[in-house]
Amino acid sequence: MTPDTLAALHGAAFTRERPWSAQEFVDLLANPHTHLNTVPHGFALWRGIAAEAELLTIAVDPAHQGQGIGTKLMTSWMSEAATTCASAFLEVASDNANAIALYTHQGFEIIATRPDYYHRPDSRADALIMRAALPLSVLKKSSGGLRP
């Protein structure tokens, strides 16, 4: 997917928040720690640093939501992250029930709240910080350390 395609899909999926621009995707993808997982009609953008993975954003075309695409994307990025990361984090608006259900189903738990973080045209929503443990499928060798 091109940055323009990512921005268009993000804009279609995020109508209550400011969607990300093509330039923002260009800038994020220029970082060697940022990863993009794509499937038809959706993508997940995440960053892995120091054994932690952070889901930056996930978007599914609204016309194709409810078809398992979000679950497929979550499985994809989390499996890739698990090769080098021990845990995963994400942030979600407290009024996004579908996303919270998806994340909870994938093993994420709420660990913190940022009150009134998301600004809506007519309201505000808290940001929920969620975390999940990732099994390390590749353990680094060290003297006396664990090996696969």
The 8 nearest C-alpha neighbors of each residue, nearest first, counted from 0:
[[1, 4, 5, 2, 37, 3, 42, 35],
 [0, 2, 4, 3, 5, 21, 6, 25],
 [1, 3, 21, 5, 4, 24, 25, 6],
 [4, 2, 21, 6, 1, 5, 7, 20],
 [3, 5, 1, 7, 6, 2, 0, 8],
 [6, 4, 2, 8, 3, 7, 9, 1],
 [5, 7, 9, 21, 3, 20, 4, 8],
 [8, 6, 10, 4, 9, 5, 3, 11],
 [7, 9, 11, 5, 10, 6, 60, 4],
 [8, 10, 6, 12, 7, 11, 58, 18],
 [11, 9, 18, 7, 13, 8, 12, 6],
 [10, 12, 8, 9, 13, 7, 14, 60],
 [11, 13, 9, 10, 58, 60, 61, 59],
 [14, 12, 10, 15, 11, 16, 9, 18],
 [13, 15, 16, 12, 11, 10, 17, 18],
 [16, 14, 13, 119, 17, 120, 18, 118],
 [17, 15, 14, 13, 18, 119, 118, 117],
 [16, 18, 19, 15, 13, 14, 10, 20],
 [19, 17, 10, 9, 13, 16, 20, 6],
 [18, 20, 6, 23, 17, 9, 21, 10],
 [19, 21, 23, 6, 22, 18, 24, 3],
 [20, 22, 2, 3, 6, 24, 23, 25],
 [23, 21, 25, 20, 24, 26, 2, 19],
 [22, 24, 26, 20, 25, 21, 27, 19],
 [23, 25, 27, 21, 22, 26, 2, 28],
 [26, 24, 22, 28, 23, 27, 2, 29],
 [25, 27, 23, 29, 24, 28, 22, 30],
 [28, 26, 24, 29, 25, 30, 23, 33],
 [27, 29, 25, 30, 26, 33, 24, 34],
 [28, 30, 26, 27, 25, 31, 33, 24],
 [29, 31, 28, 32, 33, 27, 26, 34],
 [32, 30, 33, 29, 28, 34, 46, 27],
 [33, 31, 46, 30, 47, 34, 48, 45],
 [34, 32, 46, 30, 31, 45, 28, 27],
 [35, 33, 45, 44, 46, 32, 36, 28],
 [34, 36, 44, 43, 37, 45, 33, 42],
 [37, 35, 43, 42, 76, 44, 34, 75],
 [38, 36, 42, 41, 35, 43, 39, 72],
 [37, 39, 41, 40, 42, 36, 72, 68],
 [38, 40, 41, 37, 42, 68, 59, 60],
 [41, 39, 60, 59, 38, 63, 42, 68],
 [42, 40, 59, 38, 58, 39, 37, 60],
 [41, 43, 37, 36, 58, 57, 38, 72],
 [44, 42, 57, 36, 35, 56, 72, 37],
 [43, 45, 35, 56, 55, 34, 57, 54],
 [46, 44, 54, 55, 34, 53, 33, 43],
 [45, 47, 33, 53, 32, 52, 34, 48],
 [46, 48, 52, 32, 51, 53, 33, 45],
 [47, 49, 51, 50, 52, 32, 46, 84],
 [48, 50, 51, 47, 84, 52, 83, 85],
 [51, 49, 84, 85, 48, 83, 52, 47],
 [52, 50, 84, 86, 48, 49, 47, 87],
 [51, 53, 47, 87, 46, 84, 88, 86],
 [54, 52, 88, 46, 45, 87, 89, 55],
 [53, 55, 45, 89, 56, 44, 88, 46],
 [56, 54, 45, 44, 53, 89, 46, 57],
 [57, 55, 44, 54, 43, 58, 45, 42],
 [56, 58, 43, 42, 44, 59, 55, 54],
 [57, 59, 41, 42, 9, 12, 43, 56],
 [58, 60, 41, 40, 61, 12, 64, 69],
 [59, 61, 40, 63, 62, 12, 8, 41],
 [62, 60, 64, 63, 12, 59, 11, 65],
 [61, 63, 60, 64, 59, 40, 65, 11],
 [64, 62, 61, 60, 66, 65, 40, 59],
 [65, 63, 61, 66, 62, 59, 60, 68],
 [64, 66, 67, 63, 68, 69, 61, 62],
 [65, 67, 64, 68, 63, 69, 70, 71],
 [68, 66, 70, 69, 65, 71, 64, 72],
 [69, 67, 71, 70, 66, 72, 41, 64],
 [70, 68, 72, 71, 67, 73, 59, 101],
 [69, 71, 73, 67, 68, 72, 74, 101],
 [70, 72, 68, 74, 69, 73, 75, 67],
 [73, 71, 75, 69, 70, 74, 43, 68],
 [74, 72, 70, 75, 71, 76, 77, 69],
 [73, 75, 71, 77, 72, 76, 78, 70],
 [76, 74, 72, 78, 73, 77, 71, 79],
 [75, 77, 79, 78, 73, 74, 80, 72],
 [76, 78, 80, 74, 79, 75, 73, 81],
 [79, 77, 81, 75, 76, 80, 74, 82],
 [78, 80, 76, 77, 81, 82, 75, 83],
 [79, 81, 77, 82, 78, 84, 83, 76],
 [82, 80, 84, 78, 135, 133, 83, 79],
 [81, 83, 136, 137, 80, 135, 79, 84],
 [84, 82, 81, 80, 50, 135, 137, 85],
 [85, 83, 50, 81, 51, 80, 86, 52],
 [86, 84, 133, 50, 135, 51, 132, 134],
 [87, 85, 132, 133, 51, 131, 84, 52],
 [86, 88, 52, 131, 53, 130, 51, 132],
 [89, 87, 130, 53, 129, 52, 54, 131],
 [90, 88, 54, 129, 53, 128, 130, 91],
 [89, 91, 128, 127, 129, 126, 92, 88],
 [92, 90, 127, 126, 93, 89, 128, 95],
 [91, 93, 126, 94, 95, 125, 124, 127],
 [92, 94, 125, 95, 126, 124, 127, 91],
 [93, 95, 92, 96, 124, 125, 91, 99],
 [96, 94, 92, 93, 98, 97, 99, 91],
 [97, 95, 99, 98, 94, 100, 93, 92],
 [98, 96, 100, 99, 95, 101, 102, 94],
 [99, 97, 101, 100, 96, 95, 102, 91],
 [98, 100, 96, 102, 101, 97, 103, 95],
 [99, 101, 103, 97, 98, 102, 104, 96],
 [102, 100, 98, 104, 99, 103, 97, 105],
 [101, 103, 105, 99, 104, 107, 100, 98],
 [102, 104, 107, 100, 106, 105, 101, 99],
 [103, 105, 101, 102, 106, 100, 107, 99],
 [106, 104, 102, 103, 107, 101, 73, 74],
 [107, 105, 103, 104, 131, 108, 102, 132],
 [108, 106, 131, 103, 130, 102, 129, 105],
 [109, 107, 129, 130, 110, 103, 131, 106],
 [108, 110, 129, 128, 111, 127, 130, 107],
 [109, 111, 129, 128, 108, 130, 112, 127],
 [112, 110, 128, 109, 127, 113, 129, 126],
 [111, 113, 127, 126, 128, 114, 125, 110],
 [112, 114, 126, 125, 116, 127, 115, 111],
 [113, 115, 125, 116, 112, 126, 124, 117],
 [116, 114, 125, 124, 123, 117, 113, 118],
 [117, 115, 125, 114, 126, 113, 124, 118],
 [118, 116, 124, 123, 115, 125, 119, 126],
 [119, 117, 123, 116, 122, 124, 120, 115],
 [120, 118, 122, 123, 121, 15, 117, 16],
 [119, 121, 122, 118, 15, 123, 16, 117],
 [122, 120, 119, 123, 118, 15, 124, 117],
 [123, 121, 119, 120, 118, 124, 117, 115],
 [124, 122, 118, 115, 119, 117, 125, 116],
 [125, 123, 115, 117, 93, 92, 116, 94],
 [124, 126, 114, 115, 116, 93, 113, 92],
 [127, 125, 92, 113, 91, 116, 112, 93],
 [126, 128, 112, 91, 90, 93, 111, 92],
 [129, 127, 90, 111, 109, 110, 89, 112],
 [128, 130, 109, 108, 89, 110, 88, 107],
 [129, 131, 88, 107, 108, 87, 109, 110],
 [132, 130, 107, 87, 106, 86, 133, 108],
 [131, 133, 86, 85, 87, 134, 130, 106],
 [132, 134, 86, 85, 81, 135, 131, 87],
 [135, 133, 81, 136, 85, 132, 86, 84],
 [134, 136, 81, 137, 82, 85, 133, 138],
 [135, 137, 82, 134, 81, 138, 147, 83],
 [138, 136, 82, 135, 139, 83, 147, 81],
 [139, 137, 146, 147, 135, 140, 136, 145],
 [140, 138, 141, 137, 146, 145, 144, 147],
 [139, 141, 146, 144, 138, 145, 142, 143],
 [142, 140, 144, 143, 139, 145, 146, 138],
 [141, 143, 144, 140, 145, 146, 139, 138],
 [142, 144, 141, 145, 140, 146, 139, 138],
 [145, 143, 141, 142, 140, 146, 139, 138],
 [144, 146, 140, 147, 143, 138, 141, 139],
 [145, 147, 138, 140, 144, 139, 141, 137],
 [146, 138, 137, 145, 136, 139, 140, 135]]
